Amino acid sequence: MRFGTKKVLLAVHAGRSREGAVSYAVELASRMNLSLVLMLVSSGKSSPKAQDAVERLWIEGVMKQCQEHGVSVELFIGTGPLCEEVLRFVTTDPSTEFVVMELSDVTTAPGPAEAAMENLQRLGEEFEGEVLLVSSRGSILRLKDVSCKNILKRR
């Protein structure tokens, strides 16, 4: 059973372009009257101050977009592999209904392809909601509809 306000988790790597996933997640939250959690995940390496300023501006832009669509938003900062951080979040917050990620964030994850595949597969198996991957062309893939191996072949 799920409690509390239902949510869309938008999980993105810090420092990467991800406007397709942002637009989709905000529209989804707006249409379904859900709140949005913006999860910004970094590798754990400290970034230069100029990059921090760029990230701050980007976050402010996302917050403004949410405000314009009437979507409440929370910010969550994570450090580590993207899918691991997402899995950790959704297992501790059962009100998460959807996870939205840029396909490129999954397919270009640092480290061995096998580790990325295992993390993505675990997320698909352990998360009860929908994992939605947004491609650079704007198409949406449901993780339940595709094989992790086929997704990671795009690496």
BADO-526934 format. One record per residue (C-alpha): residue number from 0; residue in three letters; x, y, z. Coordinates in nm, 3 decimals, decimal comma, padded with zeros to 5 digits. Layout:
BEGIN
rec n:NUM	res:Ala	xx:X	yy:Y	zz:Z
...
END
This chain:
BEGIN
rec n:0	res:Met	xx:00,000	yy:00,000	zz:00,000
rec n:1	res:Arg	xx:00,125	yy:00,347	zz:-00,086
rec n:2	res:Phe	xx:00,093	yy:00,641	zz:00,153
rec n:3	res:Gly	xx:00,134	yy:01,016	zz:00,115
rec n:4	res:Thr	xx:00,142	yy:01,225	zz:-00,196
rec n:5	res:Lys	xx:00,225	yy:01,019	zz:-00,501
rec n:6	res:Lys	xx:00,537	yy:01,126	zz:-00,686
rec n:7	res:Val	xx:00,731	yy:01,131	zz:-01,008
rec n:8	res:Leu	xx:01,104	yy:01,089	zz:-00,953
rec n:9	res:Leu	xx:01,310	yy:01,264	zz:-01,219
rec n:10	res:Ala	xx:01,661	yy:01,121	zz:-01,186
rec n:11	res:Val	xx:01,943	yy:01,286	zz:-01,380
rec n:12	res:His	xx:02,322	yy:01,294	zz:-01,384
rec n:13	res:Ala	xx:02,472	yy:01,625	zz:-01,280
rec n:14	res:Gly	xx:02,630	yy:01,820	zz:-01,563
rec n:15	res:Arg	xx:02,444	yy:01,657	zz:-01,853
rec n:16	res:Ser	xx:02,177	yy:01,786	zz:-02,087
rec n:17	res:Arg	xx:01,842	yy:01,630	zz:-01,999
rec n:18	res:Glu	xx:01,571	yy:01,866	zz:-02,115
rec n:19	res:Gly	xx:01,363	yy:01,588	zz:-02,274
rec n:20	res:Ala	xx:01,331	yy:01,402	zz:-01,945
rec n:21	res:Val	xx:01,258	yy:01,725	zz:-01,757
rec n:22	res:Ser	xx:00,977	yy:01,828	zz:-01,991
rec n:23	res:Tyr	xx:00,826	yy:01,480	zz:-01,989
rec n:24	res:Ala	xx:00,844	yy:01,442	zz:-01,609
rec n:25	res:Val	xx:00,691	yy:01,785	zz:-01,542
rec n:26	res:Glu	xx:00,409	yy:01,722	zz:-01,793
rec n:27	res:Leu	xx:00,343	yy:01,376	zz:-01,643
rec n:28	res:Ala	xx:00,331	yy:01,515	zz:-01,289
rec n:29	res:Ser	xx:00,104	yy:01,799	zz:-01,401
rec n:30	res:Arg	xx:-00,140	yy:01,576	zz:-01,592
rec n:31	res:Met	xx:-00,161	yy:01,318	zz:-01,313
rec n:32	res:Asn	xx:-00,163	yy:01,572	zz:-01,028
rec n:33	res:Leu	xx:00,155	yy:01,428	zz:-00,874
rec n:34	res:Ser	xx:00,445	yy:01,600	zz:-00,705
rec n:35	res:Leu	xx:00,794	yy:01,583	zz:-00,855
rec n:36	res:Val	xx:01,121	yy:01,488	zz:-00,691
rec n:37	res:Leu	xx:01,423	yy:01,615	zz:-00,881
rec n:38	res:Met	xx:01,713	yy:01,380	zz:-00,806
rec n:39	res:Leu	xx:02,047	yy:01,519	zz:-00,917
rec n:40	res:Val	xx:02,315	yy:01,250	zz:-00,901
rec n:41	res:Ser	xx:02,687	yy:01,312	zz:-00,923
rec n:42	res:Ser	xx:02,981	yy:01,077	zz:-00,938
rec n:43	res:Gly	xx:03,104	yy:01,207	zz:-00,606
rec n:44	res:Lys	xx:03,392	yy:01,405	zz:-00,753
rec n:45	res:Ser	xx:03,376	yy:01,770	zz:-00,662
rec n:46	res:Ser	xx:03,295	yy:01,992	zz:-00,955
rec n:47	res:Pro	xx:03,445	yy:02,332	zz:-01,032
rec n:48	res:Lys	xx:03,258	yy:02,633	zz:-00,894
rec n:49	res:Ala	xx:03,156	yy:02,741	zz:-01,245
rec n:50	res:Gln	xx:02,985	yy:02,404	zz:-01,294
rec n:51	res:Asp	xx:02,809	yy:02,445	zz:-00,957
rec n:52	res:Ala	xx:02,672	yy:02,780	zz:-01,079
rec n:53	res:Val	xx:02,548	yy:02,620	zz:-01,401
rec n:54	res:Glu	xx:02,376	yy:02,342	zz:-01,203
rec n:55	res:Arg	xx:02,215	yy:02,597	zz:-00,972
rec n:56	res:Leu	xx:02,076	yy:02,787	zz:-01,270
rec n:57	res:Trp	xx:01,952	yy:02,464	zz:-01,426
rec n:58	res:Ile	xx:01,779	yy:02,363	zz:-01,101
rec n:59	res:Glu	xx:01,616	yy:02,706	zz:-01,077
rec n:60	res:Gly	xx:01,489	yy:02,659	zz:-01,433
rec n:61	res:Val	xx:01,336	yy:02,322	zz:-01,345
rec n:62	res:Met	xx:01,175	yy:02,472	zz:-01,034
rec n:63	res:Lys	xx:01,029	yy:02,755	zz:-01,245
rec n:64	res:Gln	xx:00,894	yy:02,506	zz:-01,502
rec n:65	res:Cys	xx:00,727	yy:02,310	zz:-01,219
rec n:66	res:Gln	xx:00,578	yy:02,628	zz:-01,076
rec n:67	res:Glu	xx:00,438	yy:02,723	zz:-01,418
rec n:68	res:His	xx:00,267	yy:02,383	zz:-01,440
rec n:69	res:Gly	xx:00,140	yy:02,387	zz:-01,081
rec n:70	res:Val	xx:00,365	yy:02,098	zz:-00,977
rec n:71	res:Ser	xx:00,520	yy:02,089	zz:-00,632
rec n:72	res:Val	xx:00,887	yy:01,992	zz:-00,642
rec n:73	res:Glu	xx:01,149	yy:01,864	zz:-00,399
rec n:74	res:Leu	xx:01,523	yy:01,845	zz:-00,460
rec n:75	res:Phe	xx:01,727	yy:01,537	zz:-00,370
rec n:76	res:Ile	xx:02,103	yy:01,518	zz:-00,421
rec n:77	res:Gly	xx:02,264	yy:01,175	zz:-00,463
rec n:78	res:Thr	xx:02,618	yy:01,051	zz:-00,508
rec n:79	res:Gly	xx:02,698	yy:00,726	zz:-00,685
rec n:80	res:Pro	xx:02,568	yy:00,518	zz:-00,976
rec n:81	res:Leu	xx:02,238	yy:00,659	zz:-01,102
rec n:82	res:Cys	xx:02,031	yy:00,340	zz:-01,091
rec n:83	res:Glu	xx:02,161	yy:00,251	zz:-00,744
rec n:84	res:Glu	xx:02,063	yy:00,594	zz:-00,612
rec n:85	res:Val	xx:01,720	yy:00,563	zz:-00,774
rec n:86	res:Leu	xx:01,665	yy:00,216	zz:-00,629
rec n:87	res:Arg	xx:01,771	yy:00,335	zz:-00,284
rec n:88	res:Phe	xx:01,525	yy:00,626	zz:-00,309
rec n:89	res:Val	xx:01,223	yy:00,429	zz:-00,431
rec n:90	res:Thr	xx:01,270	yy:00,156	zz:-00,169
rec n:91	res:Thr	xx:01,266	yy:00,418	zz:00,109
rec n:92	res:Asp	xx:00,983	yy:00,626	zz:-00,042
rec n:93	res:Pro	xx:00,700	yy:00,396	zz:-00,148
rec n:94	res:Ser	xx:00,489	yy:00,690	zz:-00,271
rec n:95	res:Thr	xx:00,698	yy:00,707	zz:-00,590
rec n:96	res:Glu	xx:00,479	yy:00,602	zz:-00,884
rec n:97	res:Phe	xx:00,704	yy:00,685	zz:-01,178
rec n:98	res:Val	xx:01,077	yy:00,715	zz:-01,238
rec n:99	res:Val	xx:01,180	yy:00,924	zz:-01,539
rec n:100	res:Met	xx:01,539	yy:00,919	zz:-01,666
rec n:101	res:Glu	xx:01,721	yy:01,024	zz:-01,982
rec n:102	res:Leu	xx:01,804	yy:00,712	zz:-02,181
rec n:103	res:Ser	xx:02,154	yy:00,849	zz:-02,237
rec n:104	res:Asp	xx:02,210	yy:00,870	zz:-01,858
rec n:105	res:Val	xx:02,149	yy:00,496	zz:-01,840
rec n:106	res:Thr	xx:02,333	yy:00,393	zz:-02,155
rec n:107	res:Thr	xx:02,642	yy:00,601	zz:-02,089
rec n:108	res:Ala	xx:02,676	yy:00,519	zz:-01,719
rec n:109	res:Pro	xx:03,041	yy:00,508	zz:-01,611
rec n:110	res:Gly	xx:03,193	yy:00,168	zz:-01,550
rec n:111	res:Pro	xx:03,140	yy:-00,173	zz:-01,706
rec n:112	res:Ala	xx:02,828	yy:-00,230	zz:-01,915
rec n:113	res:Glu	xx:02,748	yy:-00,541	zz:-01,708
rec n:114	res:Ala	xx:02,725	yy:-00,336	zz:-01,387
rec n:115	res:Ala	xx:02,497	yy:-00,081	zz:-01,554
rec n:116	res:Met	xx:02,277	yy:-00,362	zz:-01,688
rec n:117	res:Glu	xx:02,254	yy:-00,528	zz:-01,346
rec n:118	res:Asn	xx:02,158	yy:-00,200	zz:-01,177
rec n:119	res:Leu	xx:01,893	yy:-00,123	zz:-01,439
rec n:120	res:Gln	xx:01,758	yy:-00,476	zz:-01,422
rec n:121	res:Arg	xx:01,739	yy:-00,462	zz:-01,040
rec n:122	res:Leu	xx:01,553	yy:-00,133	zz:-01,062
rec n:123	res:Gly	xx:01,302	yy:-00,285	zz:-01,305
rec n:124	res:Glu	xx:01,251	yy:-00,590	zz:-01,084
rec n:125	res:Glu	xx:01,233	yy:-00,422	zz:-00,744
rec n:126	res:Phe	xx:01,041	yy:-00,103	zz:-00,823
rec n:127	res:Glu	xx:00,665	yy:-00,155	zz:-00,839
rec n:128	res:Gly	xx:00,596	yy:00,157	zz:-01,044
rec n:129	res:Glu	xx:00,688	yy:00,252	zz:-01,398
rec n:130	res:Val	xx:01,041	yy:00,330	zz:-01,512
rec n:131	res:Leu	xx:01,027	yy:00,557	zz:-01,818
rec n:132	res:Leu	xx:01,334	yy:00,629	zz:-02,028
rec n:133	res:Val	xx:01,329	yy:00,938	zz:-02,252
rec n:134	res:Ser	xx:01,542	yy:00,924	zz:-02,566
rec n:135	res:Ser	xx:01,716	yy:01,226	zz:-02,716
rec n:136	res:Arg	xx:01,453	yy:01,221	zz:-02,994
rec n:137	res:Gly	xx:01,171	yy:01,241	zz:-02,739
rec n:138	res:Ser	xx:01,044	yy:00,884	zz:-02,759
rec n:139	res:Ile	xx:00,954	yy:00,713	zz:-02,432
rec n:140	res:Leu	xx:01,057	yy:00,357	zz:-02,347
rec n:141	res:Arg	xx:00,890	yy:00,168	zz:-02,065
rec n:142	res:Leu	xx:01,152	yy:-00,046	zz:-01,894
rec n:143	res:Lys	xx:00,894	yy:-00,325	zz:-01,856
rec n:144	res:Asp	xx:00,854	yy:-00,338	zz:-02,235
rec n:145	res:Val	xx:01,219	yy:-00,370	zz:-02,333
rec n:146	res:Ser	xx:01,518	yy:-00,584	zz:-02,248
rec n:147	res:Cys	xx:01,797	yy:-00,423	zz:-02,044
rec n:148	res:Lys	xx:02,045	yy:-00,579	zz:-02,287
rec n:149	res:Asn	xx:01,880	yy:-00,401	zz:-02,581
rec n:150	res:Ile	xx:01,887	yy:-00,070	zz:-02,396
rec n:151	res:Leu	xx:02,253	yy:-00,102	zz:-02,309
rec n:152	res:Lys	xx:02,350	yy:-00,194	zz:-02,665
rec n:153	res:Arg	xx:02,310	yy:00,178	zz:-02,731
rec n:154	res:Arg	xx:02,625	yy:00,247	zz:-02,524
END
